[in-house]
């Protein structure tokens, strides 16, 4: 689904609609500085599954471009395909 992204005061915020699956356990948030980097080069920002449908990245540098992708994870630990890539400078 559509991800909204915004930056202000050295923070990047992501917002997305809730996944409707009944067995949703949470989300993974991935970041890269290169939107064309292979999946294994993206850094997962959360250490455990993220359950809100918003995320604030405070580890950014002003003026630098960051790209993000999300996945949904179910209660059996199956991870969805990655979302569209969104970016913000």
C-alpha positions in Angstrom: 0.0 0.0 0.0 0.9 3.6 -0.2 3.5 4.9 2.2 3.6 8.6 3.1 7.0 10.1 4.0 7.9 13.5 5.5 11.0 15.1 7.0 11.4 17.9 9.5 14.1 19.0 12.0 16.4 16.1 11.1 13.8 13.4 11.4 12.1 11.3 8.7 8.6 10.0 9.5 6.9 7.2 7.6 3.1 6.5 7.7 1.2 3.6 6.1 -2.2 2.0 6.2 -2.6 -1.0 8.5 -2.3 -4.4 7.0 -5.7 -6.1 7.1 -4.5 -9.7 7.6 -5.8 -11.3 10.8 -2.4 -12.9 11.6 -0.3 -9.8 11.3 2.5 -9.7 13.9 4.2 -6.5 12.8 6.4 -4.7 10.3 10.0 -4.5 9.4 11.4 -1.1 8.2 14.5 -1.1 5.9 16.7 1.8 4.9 19.3 2.4 2.2 21.0 5.5 0.8 20.7 3.8 -2.7 17.3 2.9 -3.9 18.8 0.5 -6.4 20.9 -1.4 -3.8 20.2 -5.2 -3.6 17.9 -6.2 -0.8 20.7 -7.7 1.3 22.4 -4.2 1.4 19.4 -2.5 3.0 19.6 -2.0 6.8 16.7 -3.2 9.0 16.0 -0.3 11.4 13.9 -2.2 13.9 15.3 -4.8 16.3 12.0 -6.4 16.9 8.7 -6.3 15.0 7.3 -2.8 14.8 3.5 -2.8 15.5 2.4 0.9 15.0 1.7 2.1 11.4 4.2 5.0 11.8 7.9 5.1 12.2 10.3 8.0 13.0 13.9 7.7 11.9 16.0 10.1 14.0 19.3 8.7 12.8 19.6 10.8 9.7 21.8 13.6 8.4 20.1 16.8 7.1 20.6 17.1 3.3 21.2 13.4 2.7 18.8 11.2 0.8 17.3 8.1 2.5 15.2 5.4 0.9 12.8 3.1 2.8 10.9 -0.1 2.3 8.5 -2.0 4.6 7.5 -5.6 5.0 4.6 -7.2 6.9 5.4 -10.2 9.1 2.7 -12.7 10.2 2.5 -14.8 13.4 4.2 -17.7 11.6 7.2 -15.3 10.9 6.5 -15.2 7.2 7.8 -11.9 5.8 5.9 -10.3 2.8 7.5 -8.9 -0.3 8.9 -5.5 0.2 6.8 -2.4 -0.3 7.4 0.2 -2.9 10.5 2.4 -2.2 9.9 5.8 -0.8 12.6 8.4 -0.3 13.2 11.7 1.4 16.1 14.2 1.6 
